[in-house]
């Protein structure tokens, strides 16, 4: 395995931070879509899932 320098580690940490920020934005987009979706649910005895936006509701506790 190649030896990583401090610069490489800092660059990797920067890339990780950027990807985490992108994930957060994408999750917010999904939440917005699911909040505004007119759901069409596929149901099982345990859950229901919207076939359009993939929102899931658990029906058992």
N, C-alpha and C positions, 0 to 999 in steps of 0.2 A: 504494500500500500504506500502511496506517495506521502511524503512528509509535508504537512501543511504549514505555511508560514503565518505569522500574525496578520499580515495583510489579507491572506486568503480567508482566514477565519472572520475577520471584520467584514469582508465582502459577503461571505455567506450569511452572517448575522443580518447585514443590511438587506439582502435578498429575502431572508425569512420574514423580516419585519414588513417588507413591501407585499409579500404574498399573503401574510396575515391580514393586512389592510384590504387587499383585494377580496379575500374570502369574506370579510365582514361586509363589504359593499354588496357582494353577490348574495349573501344571506339576507341583507336588508331588501334587495330587489325581490327575492323569493317571497319574503314576508309580505311585501306590498302587493304582489300579484295574488297571493293566497287570500289576503284580506279583502281584495276587491273582486274576487272570482264569484261567479254565480255557480256554486258547486253542483256537480252531478256525481252523486256518491255511488260507489260499488260497496255493498255491505256484506259483512260476515257476522256471525254471532259475537265476535270479539272486537271488531273495529269497522270503521267505514272510511273509505279513501276516495277523494275526488279524482275522477278519471282525467280531468282537465289540468289541475294544478298540483295534484299529488298531496294535497292537505290530508292529514290523517287525524281521526278522532278515535280514541280508545274507548270501548264501550263496557269494559269490565274493570272492576276495582279490587 
